[in-house]
Amino acid sequence: MTIEVKQLVIKSSVSEGESNSQADEDINVDLEAFKKELLAECKQIVSESLANARER
């Protein structure tokens, strides 16, 4: 089955001012938490894969 996309529209907005600094800090905190969670999940997947490989 083939899916063809003829047009991709990306909408964004850029704003200036001090209010962005708080939003940037929140994003950085969320990003760090996401990185830690992703790393933990990857480690778990690798550990499970190694355990399964040893069992065979």
PEFENSUL-V243587 format. One record per run of one state. SS is the DSSP state (H for helix, E for strand, C for the rest). FROM is the first residue (numbers start at 1). TO is the last residue. If there is no record, write none. Layout:
SS FROM TO
SS FROM TO
This chain:
C 1 18
H 19 55
C 56 56
